[in-house]
Structure formats: C-alpha cells, structure tokens
Amino acid sequence: MMAAFCFGLLTSLSAQSWSDNELAIGDKAPSTDLVMMNIDGQEWSLVDMAGENGILVIFSCNTCPFVVGREGKSDGWEGRYNPLASFARSKDVATVLVNSNEAKRKGDDSLEEMKLHAVEAGYAMPYVVDADHKLADAFGARTTPHVYLLNSDMQLVYRGAIDDNVNAASEVKERYVEDAISRMVDGKKIKPEITKAVGCSIKRVS
C-alpha cells in the first residue's frame, strides 16, 4: 500500500517543470557551490565535500519505506548506505546524503529529526539540508532515494538506483553504483549509465 502511494505521488509530480530538466549524462552538475547545512551544524557544498575522483550524491529522507524499509517486507536501501560510502571512499569518491523534503521540514524531515535518524541509522557520511529543495530542483531529482554520481570535473556519469533489489540486500544481482564507481575510476564506459530511480517522491513546496 505504501509503495503504491509513493508511486502515485511520483506520477502526479511528473509533469512539473523541474522534472523536465533532469541532469543528463555528461552534463556539468549545477549548484555544486550551493552551501547546505550538515546535521553537525557545519555548512558544505558539493565542491567542498568531493573526493579526488568525485562525489556520490544520494537524495534521501527519514521515513520513506524505500529508504528505511518495511519490517518483514523490505530491507530498504538505507542499510547499504554505509558499505557503499566505504566502497566509494576506497576509490577516492566522497558520499553525501541530501534531504530535500521541504514540505516536511517542520515534521519528519526537520533538522532535529535528521540528527536523530542519522544517529539511529549510524550514518558515516554527511547528511545535509537542501533548503527549498534547490539542489534537487537543479538536478531534477524525483525520489528518495535518487542517486547521482559526479566525476572529478563535477560531470554526471551515472544516475538512478543503488542496485536492483530494494527488498533484500542478499538478493542483489546488479550493483549499479559500485559498478559505476569502479568503471569511472578505471576510465571505462559505465554500463548502464541510467537506471530507474524507485522510491517516494521528494516532498516539495509550491
């Protein structure tokens, strides 16, 4: 039921202008100098946080079942964030989680709730507030989670899902982001460059 609700929201938002401007493969990412507040009070931009070989940007939130899972039904992707960030770090690629749910900023996705959730989940990477969903709009991000991998020149080389199985980490067959990072660092063509981002809609305000 929750999944159907999330997909319904995603469909209803598909006609909005920001979704028509999704960052294309090879594009120089916009707004990489946008300053966002981390849960520790420090302010960072993507340029500030990037590693030598680039940065992995994951649009996320505190409550979406595609992120946090559904007990007895789905693992969700959140439990894979830290191992993915560790893998990325081994390739000199930084990772950041971005919360763009401005419509829930006074509730489930407030800065205080983000702090609590990050501690509970044990996040090992920055978790920043995208005020007024400026970065999400610039990228054309639609869902939580939605992944964008940028190279050292801040060009998009992959976008979409983390892997091919939100329900069970043990049943993953295609590790899209890990493969993309490895190929990017090795100077190889990424296959696939785009996958479908599956998740709840980012909660924007008018």
C-alpha positions in Angstrom: 0.0 0.0 0.0 2.8 2.4 1.0 4.7 1.7 -2.2 1.6 2.3 -4.3 1.0 5.6 -2.5 4.6 6.7 -3.2 4.5 5.8 -6.8 1.2 7.7 -7.1 2.8 10.8 -5.7 5.7 10.3 -8.1 3.3 10.1 -11.1 1.4 13.2 -10.0 4.6 15.2 -9.9 6.0 14.0 -13.2 4.6 17.0 -15.2 6.3 19.7 -13.1 9.0 21.8 -14.7 11.9 20.6 -12.6 11.4 17.0 -13.7 11.8 18.1 -17.3 15.3 19.3 -16.6 16.9 16.2 -15.1 20.7 16.3 -15.3 21.8 14.4 -18.3 24.9 12.1 -18.5 27.9 14.2 -19.3 26.4 17.4 -18.1 28.3 19.6 -15.7 26.3 19.5 -12.5 24.7 22.8 -11.5 24.7 24.3 -8.0 27.8 22.4 -6.8 28.7 25.5 -4.9 25.3 25.6 -3.1 26.0 25.8 0.6 23.9 23.3 2.7 23.9 22.7 6.5 25.1 19.4 7.7 23.5 17.8 10.8 26.6 18.8 12.8 25.9 22.5 12.1 28.8 22.9 9.6 28.0 24.1 6.1 29.3 22.5 3.0 28.8 22.5 -0.8 29.3 19.5 -3.1 32.6 21.0 -4.2 33.8 21.3 -0.6 32.9 17.6 0.1 34.1 16.0 -3.1 36.9 13.4 -3.2 39.7 13.4 -5.6 37.6 11.3 -8.0 34.2 12.8 -7.4 31.2 12.6 -5.2 28.2 10.3 -4.9 25.0 12.3 -4.1 22.1 10.4 -2.6 18.8 12.2 -2.2 17.3 10.6 0.9 15.0 11.2 3.9 13.9 9.9 7.3 10.8 7.9 6.6 10.3 6.7 3.0 10.0 2.9 3.1 12.3 2.6 0.1 14.9 4.2 2.3 14.2 2.8 5.8 12.5 -0.4 4.7 9.2 -2.1 5.8 9.5 -4.5 8.7 9.1 -8.1 7.4 8.7 -6.9 3.8 11.6 -4.9 2.6 15.2 -4.1 3.8 15.1 -0.7 2.1 18.3 0.8 0.8 19.5 2.7 3.9 21.3 -0.2 5.3 23.5 -0.2 2.2 24.5 3.5 2.5 27.5 2.9 4.8 29.0 0.0 2.9 28.5 1.9 -0.3 30.2 5.0 1.1 33.1 2.9 2.4 33.5 1.4 -1.1 33.3 4.9 -2.7 35.9 6.2 -0.2 38.3 3.4 -1.2 38.1 4.8 -4.7 38.6 8.4 -3.5 34.9 9.3 -4.1 33.0 11.1 -1.4 29.4 10.4 -0.4 26.7 12.8 0.8 23.1 12.3 1.8 20.8 15.2 0.8 17.4 15.8 2.4 15.2 17.9 0.1 11.8 17.2 1.7 11.0 20.9 2.4 7.3 20.2 2.7 8.1 18.0 5.8 10.8 20.3 7.2 8.6 21.1 10.3 7.9 17.4 10.8 9.6 14.1 10.0 12.4 15.8 8.0 13.3 18.6 10.3 16.9 19.2 11.1 16.4 17.7 14.6 14.7 14.6 13.2 17.6 14.3 10.7 20.1 14.3 13.6 18.2 11.7 15.5 17.7 9.5 12.4 21.4 9.8 11.4 22.4 8.6 14.9 19.9 5.7 14.9 21.0 4.6 11.4 24.7 5.2 12.2 25.3 7.3 9.1 29.0 7.5 8.3 28.7 10.4 5.8 27.4 14.0 5.8 23.6 14.4 5.9 22.7 17.9 4.7 19.5 20.0 4.5 18.7 21.1 0.9 16.6 24.2 1.9 13.8 24.9 -0.5 14.9 21.8 -2.5 17.3 23.9 -4.5 19.8 21.1 -5.3 17.0 18.6 -6.0 15.4 21.1 -8.4 18.8 21.8 -10.1 19.4 18.1 -10.6 15.8 17.2 -11.4 15.9 14.6 -8.6 12.5 13.0 -8.1 12.7 10.3 -5.4 14.1 9.1 -2.2 16.5 7.6 -2.8 17.8 9.0 -6.1 21.5 8.7 -6.8 23.8 11.0 -8.9 27.4 10.1 -9.4 29.6 13.0 -10.3 33.2 12.7 -11.5 36.2 14.8 -10.6 35.0 17.5 -13.1 31.5 17.5 -11.5 30.1 15.9 -14.6 27.3 13.4 -14.2 28.4 9.8 -15.1 25.5 7.8 -13.5 22.0 8.4 -12.2 19.3 6.2 -10.8 19.1 3.4 -8.3 21.7 2.0 -5.9 21.1 -1.6 -7.1 18.4 -3.9 -8.4 16.7 -5.1 -5.2 15.3 -2.7 -2.6 13.7 -5.6 -0.7 16.7 -7.8 0.0 20.4 -6.9 0.1 21.3 -10.6 0.0 19.5 -11.0 -3.4 21.1 -8.1 -5.3 22.4 -9.1 -8.7 23.3 -5.8 -10.2 25.3 -3.3 -8.0 24.7 -0.3 -10.2 26.5 2.4 -8.2 29.5 0.2 -7.2 30.0 -0.8 -10.8 29.7 2.8 -12.0 32.3 4.0 -9.5 34.7 1.3 -10.4 34.3 1.9 -14.1 34.5 5.7 -13.7 37.8 5.4 -11.7 39.2 2.9 -14.3 38.3 5.2 -17.2 35.8 2.7 -18.6 32.4 3.4 -20.1 29.7 2.9 -17.4 27.0 0.4 -18.2 24.3 1.2 -17.5 24.6 5.0 -17.2 20.9 5.4 -16.2 18.6 3.2 -14.2 15.1 3.8 -12.9 15.0 5.6 -9.6 12.5 3.8 -7.5 11.2 5.5 -4.3 8.9 8.0 -2.7 8.5 11.5 -4.3 10.6 14.3 -2.9 8.2 16.4 -0.9 8.4 19.9 -2.5 6.6 23.1 -1.6 4.8 25.2 -4.2 
